[in-house]
Amino acid sequence: MASNISPLAHVDPTAKLGDNVTIHPFAFIDADVEIGDGCEIMSYTSIIRGSRMGRNNRVYQGTIIGADPQDFRWKGEKTYCYVGDNNVIREHVIINRGIGTEGGTRVGDDTFIMADTHIGHDTVIKGRCVIGNGVTIAGDAEVGECSILSSGVMLHENSRVGDWVLIKGGCRITGNVPPYVIMAHNPTSYFGVNAVVMRKHGFTDDQVDDVAKAYRHVYQTGTSVFNAMKRIEADVAPSEVRDNIMRFINDCKLRIVAIPRDLE
């Protein structure tokens, strides 16, 4: 199917467009850009060089995808920003490219990014996420699958969020948020298990109970994370959810958010 490109849009002749792409008036499509089938790029959106976009994405007014990285380490090298399939990216979102020729900033599939969000260089949004209005995500961060960052969340550089996490509005996250939890307030505190969302998407009561039991040891017994991990291993039967929790915490070298300093 032919693409629908407004004569009032700027599309560089070297840009690669798939089938059935719609580009509205006053959009800017730079050189060295790839846009997959079925995408819609709305007015006053800029897709900057080094951007690679999959299929069926809707990008709303005033968004910039592949903006130059805001990092002094970047010296003008050719770098990349990758956006997967079936994403909705609302008004005035800014997604920066990476700072090195390897890697790059990556947004997975089926993610809903609300207005005025900023995603920094080399950050990875794994997919099926909801990123609320005005969220700011610094460089080299990671957000796991099916996680929700409510409006106004600030995720600091090198922070990591696990799968199926809910972070309530306005939280400032400096560190690692393990899977399946709710985090709230400032300073950040553990607010329970993300049970409602998990059950809605097919997790069983037994799985939710295992998550709750694991996090009682981590956040509600007053012991160190090291001791909590030993207790989880002894007290919670092996399962996908238990192993995901333990793997995440071990990968983070036992350093997770909302733990008192004397118990780290």
Accessible surface in RSA format (square Angstrom, percent):
REM  Atomic radii and reference values for relative SASA: ProtOr
REM  Chains: A
REM  Algorithm: Lee & Richards
REM  Probe-radius: 1.40
REM  Slices: 20
REM RES _ NUM      All-atoms   Total-Side   Main-Chain    Non-polar    All polar
REM                ABS   REL    ABS   REL    ABS   REL    ABS   REL    ABS   REL
RES MET A   1   167.72  86.9 121.30  80.3  46.42 110.5 102.96  87.5  64.76  85.8
RES ALA A   2    94.43  86.8  63.04  97.3  31.39  71.4  73.44 103.4  20.99  55.6
RES SER A   3    40.53  34.2  13.24  17.7  27.29  62.9   9.14  19.5  31.38  44.0
RES ASN A   4   100.57  69.4  95.56  92.3   5.01  12.1  26.18  63.0  74.39  71.9
RES ILE A   5    69.96  39.8  48.07  35.8  21.89  52.8  48.07  34.6  21.89  59.4
RES SER A   6    17.86  15.1  11.08  14.8   6.77  15.6  13.17  28.1   4.68   6.6
RES PRO A   7   132.84  96.8  95.29  86.9  37.56 136.5 108.12  89.3  24.73 153.7
RES LEU A   8   108.75  60.6  92.41  66.1  16.35  41.1  96.74  67.9  12.01  32.3
RES ALA A   9    16.43  15.1   0.00   0.0  16.43  37.4   0.61   0.9  15.83  41.9
RES HIS A  10    93.34  51.0  87.47  60.8   5.87  15.0  61.46  63.3  31.88  37.1
RES VAL A  11    38.63  25.4  17.78  16.1  20.85  50.2  17.78  15.4  20.85  56.6
RES ASP A  12    28.97  20.3  28.04  27.9   0.92   2.2   0.03   0.1  28.93  28.9
RES PRO A  13   129.67  94.5  91.30  83.2  38.37 139.5 103.36  85.3  26.31 163.5
RES THR A  14    90.42  64.3  72.31  73.3  18.11  43.2  79.14 106.3  11.28  17.0
RES ALA A  15    15.83  14.6   0.00   0.0  15.83  36.0   0.00   0.0  15.83  41.9
RES LYS A  16   137.30  67.0 131.81  80.9   5.49  13.1  85.59  77.0  51.71  55.1
RES LEU A  17    50.36  28.0  16.35  11.7  34.01  85.5  17.78  12.5  32.58  87.7
RES GLY A  18    20.97  25.9   0.00   N/A  20.97  25.9  17.37  47.7   3.61   8.1
RES ASP A  19    79.32  55.6  78.19  77.8   1.13   2.7  10.20  24.0  69.12  68.9
RES ASN A  20    68.27  47.1  64.90  62.7   3.38   8.1   6.39  15.4  61.88  59.8
RES VAL A  21     0.06   0.0   0.00   0.0   0.06   0.1   0.00   0.0   0.06   0.2
RES THR A  22    33.52  23.8  33.52  34.0   0.00   0.0  13.43  18.0  20.08  30.4
RES ILE A  23     1.95   1.1   0.00   0.0   1.95   4.7   0.00   0.0   1.95   5.3
RES HIS A  24    56.86  31.1  54.85  38.1   2.01   5.1  37.44  38.6  19.42  22.6
RES PRO A  25    44.90  32.7  44.90  40.9   0.00   0.0  44.90  37.1   0.00   0.0
RES PHE A  26   105.20  52.6  87.76  54.4  17.44  45.4  93.44  56.7  11.76  33.7
RES ALA A  27     1.85   1.7   0.00   0.0   1.85   4.2   0.00   0.0   1.85   4.9
RES PHE A  28    74.99  37.5  74.99  46.4   0.00   0.0  74.99  45.5   0.00   0.0
RES ILE A  29     0.00   0.0   0.00   0.0   0.00   0.0   0.00   0.0   0.00   0.0
RES ASP A  30    24.44  17.1  24.32  24.2   0.12   0.3   0.12   0.3  24.32  24.3
RES ALA A  31    34.26  31.5  34.26  52.9   0.00   0.0  34.26  48.3   0.00   0.0
RES ASP A  32    46.75  32.7  35.95  35.8  10.79  25.5  29.51  69.5  17.23  17.2
RES VAL A  33     0.89   0.6   0.00   0.0   0.89   2.1   0.00   0.0   0.89   2.4
RES GLU A  34    64.29  36.9  64.20  48.6   0.09   0.2  13.77  26.6  50.52  41.2
RES ILE A  35     3.94   2.2   0.00   0.0   3.94   9.5   0.77   0.6   3.17   8.6
RES GLY A  36    15.98  19.7   0.00   N/A  15.98  19.7  15.75  43.2   0.23   0.5
RES ASP A  37    60.09  42.1  59.51  59.2   0.58   1.4  15.55  36.6  44.54  44.4
RES GLY A  38    25.30  31.2   0.00   N/A  25.30  31.2   7.44  20.4  17.86  40.0
RES CYS A  39     1.08   0.8   0.00   0.0   1.08   2.5   0.01   0.0   1.06   1.1
RES GLU A  40    39.76  22.8  39.76  30.1   0.00   0.0   9.52  18.4  30.25  24.7
RES ILE A  41     0.00   0.0   0.00   0.0   0.00   0.0   0.00   0.0   0.00   0.0
RES MET A  42    15.17   7.9  15.17  10.0   0.00   0.0   7.57   6.4   7.60  10.1
RES SER A  43    22.17  18.7  21.76  29.0   0.41   1.0   7.75  16.5  14.42  20.2
RES TYR A  44   141.69  66.2 126.59  72.0  15.11  39.3  99.04  74.4  42.65  52.6
RES THR A  45     0.44   0.3   0.00   0.0   0.44   1.1   0.00   0.0   0.44   0.7
RES SER A  46    26.99  22.8  26.98  36.0   0.01   0.0   2.86   6.1  24.13  33.8
RES ILE A  47     0.02   0.0   0.02   0.0   0.00   0.0   0.02   0.0   0.00   0.0
RES ILE A  48    26.78  15.2  26.78  20.0   0.00   0.0  26.78  19.3   0.00   0.0
RES ARG A  49   104.26  43.8 104.26  53.1   0.00   0.0  39.70  54.3  64.56  39.1
RES GLY A  50     1.21   1.5   0.00   N/A   1.21   1.5   1.17   3.2   0.05   0.1
RES SER A  51     0.55   0.5   0.55   0.7   0.00   0.0   0.55   1.2   0.00   0.0
RES ARG A  52    45.04  18.9  41.88  21.3   3.16   7.5  19.23  26.3  25.80  15.6
RES MET A  53    10.47   5.4   0.48   0.3   9.99  23.8   1.83   1.6   8.64  11.5
RES GLY A  54    19.36  23.9   0.00   N/A  19.36  23.9  18.29  50.2   1.07   2.4
RES ARG A  55   132.69  55.7 132.69  67.6   0.00   0.0  26.62  36.4 106.07  64.3
RES ASN A  56    80.34  55.4  69.41  67.1  10.93  26.3  16.98  40.9  63.36  61.2
RES ASN A  57     0.00   0.0   0.00   0.0   0.00   0.0   0.00   0.0   0.00   0.0
RES ARG A  58   101.54  42.6 101.54  51.8   0.00   0.0  37.88  51.8  63.66  38.6
RES VAL A  59     0.00   0.0   0.00   0.0   0.00   0.0   0.00   0.0   0.00   0.0
RES TYR A  60    32.09  15.0  32.09  18.3   0.00   0.0  16.07  12.1  16.02  19.7
RES GLN A  61    72.74  40.7  72.74  53.2   0.00   0.0  27.44  58.4  45.29  34.4
RES GLY A  62    18.46  22.8   0.00   N/A  18.46  22.8   8.45  23.2  10.01  22.4
RES THR A  63     0.00   0.0   0.00   0.0   0.00   0.0   0.00   0.0   0.00   0.0
RES ILE A  64    58.03  33.0  58.03  43.2   0.00   0.0  58.03  41.8   0.00   0.0
RES ILE A  65     0.50   0.3   0.50   0.4   0.00   0.0   0.50   0.4   0.00   0.0
RES GLY A  66     0.00   0.0   0.00   N/A   0.00   0.0   0.00   0.0   0.00   0.0
RES ALA A  67    15.09  13.9  13.41  20.7   1.68   3.8  15.09  21.3   0.00   0.0
RES ASP A  68    61.28  42.9  52.23  52.0   9.05  21.4  20.68  48.7  40.61  40.5
RES PRO A  69     9.36   6.8   0.00   0.0   9.36  34.0   0.00   0.0   9.36  58.1
RES GLN A  70   134.70  75.3 100.26  73.3  34.45  82.0  47.52 101.1  87.19  66.1
RES ASP A  71    32.29  22.6  16.41  16.3  15.88  37.5   8.57  20.2  23.71  23.6
RES PHE A  72   193.67  96.9 184.56 114.3   9.11  23.7 188.88 114.5   4.79  13.7
RES ARG A  73   136.27  57.2 118.98  60.7  17.29  41.2  72.62  99.2  63.65  38.6
RES TRP A  74    44.77  18.0  33.36  16.1  11.41  26.8  33.36  17.8  11.41  18.5
RES LYS A  75   159.36  77.7 123.69  75.9  35.67  84.9  91.01  81.9  68.36  72.8
RES GLY A  76    51.56  63.6   0.00   N/A  51.56  63.6  20.91  57.4  30.64  68.6
RES GLU A  77    72.86  41.8  62.02  46.9  10.84  25.8  43.82  84.8  29.04  23.7
RES LYS A  78   123.43  60.2 108.82  66.8  14.61  34.8  70.73  63.7  52.70  56.1
RES THR A  79     1.71   1.2   0.00   0.0   1.71   4.1   0.00   0.0   1.71   2.6
RES TYR A  80    42.80  20.0  42.67  24.3   0.13   0.3  20.73  15.6  22.07  27.2
RES CYS A  81     0.05   0.0   0.00   0.0   0.05   0.1   0.00   0.0   0.05   0.1
RES TYR A  82    63.57  29.7  63.54  36.1   0.03   0.1  40.30  30.3  23.27  28.7
RES VAL A  83     5.83   3.8   0.64   0.6   5.19  12.5   1.24   1.1   4.59  12.4
RES GLY A  84    18.11  22.3   0.00   N/A  18.11  22.3  17.41  47.8   0.71   1.6
RES ASP A  85    34.60  24.2  34.60  34.4   0.00   0.0   3.56   8.4  31.04  31.0
RES ASN A  86    70.59  48.7  56.56  54.7  14.02  33.8  16.69  40.2  53.90  52.1
RES ASN A  87     0.60   0.4   0.00   0.0   0.60   1.5   0.00   0.0   0.60   0.6
RES VAL A  88    45.79  30.1  45.67  41.3   0.12   0.3  45.67  39.7   0.12   0.3
RES ILE A  89     0.00   0.0   0.00   0.0   0.00   0.0   0.00   0.0   0.00   0.0
RES ARG A  90    74.07  31.1  74.07  37.8   0.00   0.0   5.56   7.6  68.51  41.5
RES GLU A  91    43.38  24.9  43.38  32.8   0.00   0.0  22.43  43.4  20.95  17.1
RES HIS A  92   105.33  57.6  97.64  67.9   7.68  19.7  59.70  61.5  45.63  53.1
RES VAL A  93     0.00   0.0   0.00   0.0   0.00   0.0   0.00   0.0   0.00   0.0
RES ILE A  94    64.21  36.5  64.21  47.8   0.00   0.0  64.21  46.2   0.00   0.0
RES ILE A  95     0.00   0.0   0.00   0.0   0.00   0.0   0.00   0.0   0.00   0.0
RES ASN A  96     2.64   1.8   2.64   2.6   0.00   0.0   0.00   0.0   2.64   2.6
RES ARG A  97     3.10   1.3   3.10   1.6   0.00   0.0   0.00   0.0   3.10   1.9
RES GLY A  98     0.00   0.0   0.00   N/A   0.00   0.0   0.00   0.0   0.00   0.0
RES ILE A  99    31.87  18.1  24.90  18.6   6.97  16.8  24.90  17.9   6.97  18.9
RES GLY A 100    29.41  36.3   0.00   N/A  29.41  36.3  28.06  77.0   1.36   3.0
RES THR A 101    82.93  59.0  67.23  68.2  15.71  37.4  43.78  58.8  39.15  59.2
RES GLU A 102   147.54  84.7 137.13 103.7  10.41  24.8  62.86 121.6  84.68  69.1
RES GLY A 103    45.78  56.5   0.00   N/A  45.78  56.5  32.36  88.8  13.42  30.0
RES GLY A 104     5.64   7.0   0.00   N/A   5.64   7.0   0.50   1.4   5.14  11.5
RES THR A 105     0.04   0.0   0.04   0.0   0.00   0.0   0.04   0.0   0.00   0.0
RES ARG A 106   102.45  43.0 102.45  52.2   0.00   0.0  32.73  44.7  69.72  42.3
RES VAL A 107     4.06   2.7   0.00   0.0   4.06   9.8   0.13   0.1   3.93  10.7
RES GLY A 108    19.16  23.6   0.00   N/A  19.16  23.6  18.71  51.3   0.45   1.0
RES ASP A 109    62.35  43.7  59.92  59.6   2.43   5.8  10.49  24.7  51.86  51.7
RES ASP A 110    74.59  52.2  57.16  56.9  17.43  41.2  20.79  48.9  53.80  53.7
RES THR A 111     2.11   1.5   0.00   0.0   2.11   5.0   1.07   1.4   1.04   1.6
RES PHE A 112    71.64  35.8  71.38  44.2   0.26   0.7  71.43  43.3   0.21   0.6
RES ILE A 113     0.00   0.0   0.00   0.0   0.00   0.0   0.00   0.0   0.00   0.0
RES MET A 114    49.47  25.6  49.47  32.7   0.00   0.0  38.18  32.5  11.29  15.0
RES ALA A 115    21.05  19.4  20.44  31.5   0.61   1.4  20.44  28.8   0.61   1.6
RES ASP A 116    87.08  61.0  71.95  71.6  15.13  35.8  22.38  52.7  64.70  64.5
RES THR A 117     1.24   0.9   0.00   0.0   1.24   3.0   0.05   0.1   1.19   1.8
RES HIS A 118    44.23  24.2  44.23  30.7   0.00   0.0  28.56  29.4  15.68  18.2
RES ILE A 119     0.00   0.0   0.00   0.0   0.00   0.0   0.00   0.0   0.00   0.0
RES GLY A 120     3.82   4.7   0.00   N/A   3.82   4.7   3.82  10.5   0.00   0.0
RES HIS A 121    10.71   5.9  10.09   7.0   0.62   1.6   6.65   6.9   4.06   4.7
RES ASP A 122    27.77  19.5  18.59  18.5   9.19  21.7  10.30  24.2  17.47  17.4
RES THR A 123     0.00   0.0   0.00   0.0   0.00   0.0   0.00   0.0   0.00   0.0
RES VAL A 124    44.18  29.1  44.18  40.0   0.00   0.0  44.18  38.4   0.00   0.0
RES ILE A 125     0.67   0.4   0.00   0.0   0.67   1.6   0.00   0.0   0.67   1.8
RES LYS A 126    93.76  45.7  74.69  45.8  19.07  45.4  36.30  32.7  57.46  61.2
RES GLY A 127     3.36   4.1   0.00   N/A   3.36   4.1   3.36   9.2   0.00   0.0
RES ARG A 128   130.31  54.7 115.53  58.9  14.77  35.2  40.39  55.2  89.92  54.5
RES CYS A 129     1.62   1.2   0.00   0.0   1.62   3.8   0.22   0.6   1.40   1.5
RES VAL A 130    48.50  31.9  48.46  43.9   0.04   0.1  48.46  42.1   0.04   0.1
RES ILE A 131     0.00   0.0   0.00   0.0   0.00   0.0   0.00   0.0   0.00   0.0
RES GLY A 132     2.97   3.7   0.00   N/A   2.97   3.7   2.97   8.2   0.00   0.0
RES ASN A 133    72.49  50.0  69.93  67.6   2.56   6.2  22.70  54.6  49.79  48.1
RES GLY A 134    30.10  37.1   0.00   N/A  30.10  37.1  19.34  53.1  10.76  24.1
RES VAL A 135     0.00   0.0   0.00   0.0   0.00   0.0   0.00   0.0   0.00   0.0
RES THR A 136    56.79  40.4  55.41  56.2   1.38   3.3  53.40  71.7   3.40   5.1
RES ILE A 137     0.83   0.5   0.00   0.0   0.83   2.0   0.55   0.4   0.28   0.8
RES ALA A 138    37.10  34.1  27.47  42.4   9.64  21.9  35.70  50.3   1.41   3.7
RES GLY A 139     6.87   8.5   0.00   N/A   6.87   8.5   0.13   0.4   6.74  15.1
RES ASP A 140    54.08  37.9  37.94  37.8  16.14  38.2  12.05  28.4  42.03  41.9
RES ALA A 141     3.08   2.8   0.00   0.0   3.08   7.0   0.30   0.4   2.78   7.4
RES GLU A 142    44.02  25.3  44.02  33.3   0.00   0.0   8.44  16.3  35.58  29.0
RES VAL A 143     0.00   0.0   0.00   0.0   0.00   0.0   0.00   0.0   0.00   0.0
RES GLY A 144     1.58   1.9   0.00   N/A   1.58   1.9   1.58   4.3   0.00   0.0
RES GLU A 145    77.27  44.4  77.27  58.5   0.00   0.0   7.09  13.7  70.18  57.3
RES CYS A 146    11.07   8.4   5.95   6.6   5.13  12.0   5.39  13.7   5.68   6.1
RES SER A 147     0.21   0.2   0.00   0.0   0.21   0.5   0.00   0.0   0.21   0.3
RES ILE A 148    44.99  25.6  44.99  33.5   0.00   0.0  44.99  32.4   0.00   0.0
RES LEU A 149     0.11   0.1   0.00   0.0   0.11   0.3   0.00   0.0   0.11   0.3
RES SER A 150    30.57  25.8  25.87  34.5   4.71  10.8  18.79  40.0  11.79  16.5
RES SER A 151    56.10  47.4  48.83  65.2   7.27  16.8  33.54  71.4  22.56  31.6
RES GLY A 152    32.46  40.0   0.00   N/A  32.46  40.0  24.28  66.6   8.17  18.3
RES VAL A 153     0.04   0.0   0.00   0.0   0.04   0.1   0.00   0.0   0.04   0.1
RES MET A 154    82.30  42.6  82.30  54.5   0.00   0.0  57.66  49.0  24.63  32.6
RES LEU A 155     2.68   1.5   0.00   0.0   2.68   6.7   0.30   0.2   2.38   6.4
RES HIS A 156    69.10  37.8  66.35  46.1   2.75   7.0  45.00  46.4  24.10  28.0
RES GLU A 157    84.88  48.7  68.67  52.0  16.21  38.6  19.11  37.0  65.77  53.7
RES ASN A 158   105.73  72.9  83.39  80.6  22.34  53.8  28.78  69.3  76.95  74.4
RES SER A 159     2.43   2.1   0.70   0.9   1.74   4.0   0.38   0.8   2.05   2.9
RES ARG A 160    63.90  26.8  63.90  32.6   0.00   0.0  20.94  28.6  42.96  26.0
RES VAL A 161     0.55   0.4   0.00   0.0   0.55   1.3   0.00   0.0   0.55   1.5
RES GLY A 162     4.49   5.5   0.00   N/A   4.49   5.5   4.49  12.3   0.00   0.0
RES ASP A 163    38.49  27.0  37.65  37.5   0.84   2.0   2.88   6.8  35.62  35.5
RES TRP A 164    30.52  12.2  30.52  14.8   0.00   0.0  14.65   7.8  15.87  25.7
RES VAL A 165     0.00   0.0   0.00   0.0   0.00   0.0   0.00   0.0   0.00   0.0
RES LEU A 166    31.62  17.6  31.62  22.6   0.00   0.0  31.62  22.2   0.00   0.0
RES ILE A 167     0.00   0.0   0.00   0.0   0.00   0.0   0.00   0.0   0.00   0.0
RES LYS A 168    76.19  37.2  75.84  46.5   0.35   0.8  28.50  25.6  47.69  50.8
RES GLY A 169    48.79  60.2   0.00   N/A  48.79  60.2  18.09  49.6  30.70  68.8
RES GLY A 170    32.80  40.5   0.00   N/A  32.80  40.5  25.30  69.4   7.50  16.8
RES CYS A 171     0.26   0.2   0.06   0.1   0.20   0.5   0.20   0.5   0.06   0.1
RES ARG A 172   126.30  53.0 117.44  59.9   8.86  21.1  26.48  36.2  99.82  60.5
RES ILE A 173     0.09   0.1   0.00   0.0   0.09   0.2   0.09   0.1   0.00   0.0
RES THR A 174   100.98  71.8  78.58  79.7  22.40  53.4  67.16  90.2  33.82  51.1
RES GLY A 175    23.75  29.3   0.00   N/A  23.75  29.3  22.64  62.1   1.11   2.5
RES ASN A 176    24.74  17.1  24.55  23.7   0.18   0.4   0.00   0.0  24.74  23.9
RES VAL A 177     0.00   0.0   0.00   0.0   0.00   0.0   0.00   0.0   0.00   0.0
RES PRO A 178     0.00   0.0   0.00   0.0   0.00   0.0   0.00   0.0   0.00   0.0
RES PRO A 179     1.21   0.9   1.21   1.1   0.00   0.0   1.21   1.0   0.00   0.0
RES TYR A 180     6.82   3.2   6.82   3.9   0.00   0.0   0.00   0.0   6.82   8.4
RES VAL A 181     0.00   0.0   0.00   0.0   0.00   0.0   0.00   0.0   0.00   0.0
RES ILE A 182    25.00  14.2  25.00  18.6   0.00   0.0  25.00  18.0   0.00   0.0
RES MET A 183     0.00   0.0   0.00   0.0   0.00   0.0   0.00   0.0   0.00   0.0
RES ALA A 184     2.05   1.9   2.05   3.2   0.00   0.0   2.05   2.9   0.00   0.0
RES HIS A 185   109.89  60.1  94.97  66.0  14.93  38.2  74.36  76.6  35.54  41.3
RES ASN A 186    63.66  43.9  31.70  30.6  31.97  77.0  12.15  29.2  51.51  49.8
RES PRO A 187   123.60  90.1 112.15 102.2  11.45  41.6 118.91  98.2   4.69  29.2
RES THR A 188    21.64  15.4   8.23   8.3  13.41  32.0   6.81   9.2  14.83  22.4
RES SER A 189    40.64  34.3  39.48  52.7   1.16   2.7  36.41  77.5   4.23   5.9
RES TYR A 190    41.66  19.4  20.25  11.5  21.41  55.7  15.25  11.5  26.40  32.6
RES PHE A 191   103.62  51.8  80.24  49.7  23.38  60.8  87.36  53.0  16.26  46.5
RES GLY A 192    19.92  24.6   0.00   N/A  19.92  24.6  19.91  54.6   0.01   0.0
RES VAL A 193    23.46  15.4   9.93   9.0  13.53  32.6   9.93   8.6  13.53  36.7
RES ASN A 194     2.40   1.7   2.25   2.2   0.15   0.4   0.15   0.4   2.25   2.2
RES ALA A 195    19.61  18.0  18.70  28.9   0.90   2.1  18.70  26.3   0.90   2.4
RES VAL A 196   122.81  80.8 116.89 105.8   5.92  14.3 119.94 104.2   2.86   7.8
RES VAL A 197    28.70  18.9  28.66  25.9   0.05   0.1  28.70  24.9   0.00   0.0
RES MET A 198     0.00   0.0   0.00   0.0   0.00   0.0   0.00   0.0   0.00   0.0
RES ARG A 199   112.34  47.2  95.45  48.7  16.89  40.2  43.35  59.2  68.99  41.8
RES LYS A 200   168.02  82.0 131.15  80.5  36.87  87.8  85.18  76.7  82.84  88.2
RES HIS A 201   101.66  55.6  70.46  49.0  31.21  79.8  49.51  51.0  52.15  60.7
RES GLY A 202    61.70  76.1   0.00   N/A  61.70  76.1  37.04 101.6  24.66  55.2
RES PHE A 203    36.35  18.2  26.16  16.2  10.19  26.5  28.00  17.0   8.35  23.9
RES THR A 204    75.61  53.8  68.75  69.7   6.87  16.4  72.35  97.2   3.26   4.9
RES ASP A 205    87.64  61.4  82.65  82.3   4.99  11.8  26.41  62.2  61.23  61.1
RES ASP A 206   106.39  74.5 104.14 103.7   2.25   5.3  27.54  64.8  78.86  78.6
RES GLN A 207    49.65  27.8  49.43  36.1   0.22   0.5  14.79  31.5  34.86  26.4
RES VAL A 208     5.86   3.9   5.86   5.3   0.00   0.0   5.86   5.1   0.00   0.0
RES ASP A 209    75.78  53.1  73.68  73.3   2.10   5.0  22.42  52.8  53.36  53.2
RES ASP A 210    31.18  21.8  30.35  30.2   0.83   2.0   0.41   1.0  30.77  30.7
RES VAL A 211     0.12   0.1   0.00   0.0   0.12   0.3   0.12   0.1   0.00   0.0
RES ALA A 212    25.66  23.6  24.27  37.5   1.39   3.2  24.88  35.0   0.78   2.1
RES LYS A 213    69.07  33.7  69.00  42.3   0.07   0.2  26.60  23.9  42.48  45.2
RES ALA A 214     0.10   0.1   0.10   0.1   0.00   0.0   0.10   0.1   0.00   0.0
RES TYR A 215     0.00   0.0   0.00   0.0   0.00   0.0   0.00   0.0   0.00   0.0
RES ARG A 216   117.90  49.5 117.85  60.1   0.04   0.1  46.92  64.1  70.98  43.0
RES HIS A 217    29.20  16.0  29.20  20.3   0.00   0.0  28.06  28.9   1.14   1.3
RES VAL A 218     5.00   3.3   0.00   0.0   5.00  12.1   0.00   0.0   5.00  13.6
RES TYR A 219    34.91  16.3   3.60   2.0  31.32  81.5   6.98   5.2  27.93  34.4
RES GLN A 220   116.47  65.1  80.09  58.5  36.37  86.6  32.25  68.7  84.22  63.9
RES THR A 221    62.28  44.3  27.89  28.3  34.39  82.0  37.02  49.7  25.26  38.2
RES GLY A 222    57.54  71.0   0.00   N/A  57.54  71.0  29.84  81.9  27.70  62.0
RES THR A 223    16.76  11.9   8.84   9.0   7.92  18.9  10.24  13.8   6.53   9.9
RES SER A 224    28.26  23.9  26.51  35.4   1.75   4.0  23.09  49.2   5.16   7.2
RES VAL A 225     2.58   1.7   2.26   2.0   0.31   0.8   2.32   2.0   0.25   0.7
RES PHE A 226   115.44  57.8 113.72  70.4   1.72   4.5 113.89  69.0   1.56   4.5
RES ASN A 227    67.29  46.4  66.59  64.3   0.71   1.7   7.19  17.3  60.11  58.1
RES ALA A 228     0.01   0.0   0.01   0.0   0.00   0.0   0.01   0.0   0.00   0.0
RES MET A 229    12.75   6.6  12.27   8.1   0.48   1.1  12.62  10.7   0.12   0.2
RES LYS A 230   116.31  56.7 110.57  67.8   5.74  13.7  59.17  53.3  57.14  60.9
RES ARG A 231   105.16  44.2 100.95  51.5   4.21  10.0  31.31  42.8  73.86  44.8
RES ILE A 232     0.00   0.0   0.00   0.0   0.00   0.0   0.00   0.0   0.00   0.0
RES GLU A 233   100.08  57.5  85.32  64.5  14.76  35.2  21.46  41.5  78.62  64.2
RES ALA A 234    95.35  87.7  51.98  80.2  43.36  98.6  61.77  87.0  33.58  89.0
RES ASP A 235    69.08  48.4  51.22  51.0  17.87  42.3  15.41  36.3  53.68  53.5
RES VAL A 236     3.08   2.0   0.02   0.0   3.06   7.4   1.49   1.3   1.59   4.3
RES ALA A 237    68.39  62.9  56.62  87.4  11.77  26.8  62.33  87.8   6.06  16.1
RES PRO A 238   102.83  74.9  82.31  75.0  20.52  74.6  82.79  68.4  20.04 124.5
RES SER A 239    36.02  30.4  22.47  30.0  13.55  31.2  35.71  76.0   0.31   0.4
RES GLU A 240   138.40  79.5 122.53  92.7  15.88  37.8  48.50  93.8  89.90  73.4
RES VAL A 241     1.21   0.8   1.06   1.0   0.15   0.4   1.06   0.9   0.15   0.4
RES ARG A 242    25.99  10.9  25.05  12.8   0.94   2.2   1.11   1.5  24.88  15.1
RES ASP A 243    53.11  37.2  50.28  50.0   2.83   6.7  16.63  39.1  36.48  36.4
RES ASN A 244    24.92  17.2  24.92  24.1   0.00   0.0   2.79   6.7  22.13  21.4
RES ILE A 245     0.25   0.1   0.25   0.2   0.00   0.0   0.25   0.2   0.00   0.0
RES MET A 246    23.85  12.4  23.85  15.8   0.00   0.0  22.27  18.9   1.58   2.1
RES ARG A 247   131.57  55.2 125.19  63.8   6.38  15.2  59.35  81.1  72.22  43.8
RES PHE A 248     9.71   4.9   7.30   4.5   2.41   6.3   9.33   5.7   0.38   1.1
RES ILE A 249     0.00   0.0   0.00   0.0   0.00   0.0   0.00   0.0   0.00   0.0
RES ASN A 250    81.00  55.9  67.24  65.0  13.75  33.1  22.21  53.5  58.78  56.8
RES ASP A 251    86.94  60.9  57.61  57.3  29.32  69.3  18.01  42.4  68.92  68.7
RES CYS A 252    15.67  11.9   2.90   3.2  12.76  30.0   7.95  20.1   7.72   8.3
RES LYS A 253   171.26  83.5 153.81  94.4  17.45  41.6 102.68  92.4  68.58  73.1
RES LEU A 254    47.99  26.7  45.58  32.6   2.41   6.1  45.58  32.0   2.41   6.5
RES ARG A 255   142.09  59.7 139.09  70.9   3.01   7.2  54.06  73.9  88.03  53.4
RES ILE A 256    10.58   6.0   0.00   0.0  10.58  25.5   2.31   1.7   8.27  22.4
RES VAL A 257    13.49   8.9   6.06   5.5   7.43  17.9  13.49  11.7   0.00   0.0
RES ALA A 258    32.36  29.8   0.71   1.1  31.65  72.0  11.60  16.3  20.76  55.0
RES ILE A 259    15.69   8.9   3.14   2.3  12.55  30.2   3.92   2.8  11.76  31.9
RES PRO A 260    75.53  55.0  62.92  57.4  12.61  45.8  74.91  61.8   0.62   3.9
RES ARG A 261   211.00  88.6 191.60  97.7  19.41  46.2  73.37 100.3 137.64  83.4
RES ASP A 262   127.39  89.2  88.02  87.6  39.37  93.1  51.81 121.9  75.58  75.4
RES LEU A 263    41.30  23.0  40.15  28.7   1.15   2.9  41.30  29.0   0.00   0.0
RES GLU A 264    94.16  54.1  39.11  29.6  55.05 131.1  29.48  57.0  64.68  52.8
END  Absolute sums over single chains surface
CHAIN  1 A    12122.5       9831.8       2290.7       6429.8       5692.7
END  Absolute sums over all chains
TOTAL         12122.5       9831.8       2290.7       6429.8       5692.7
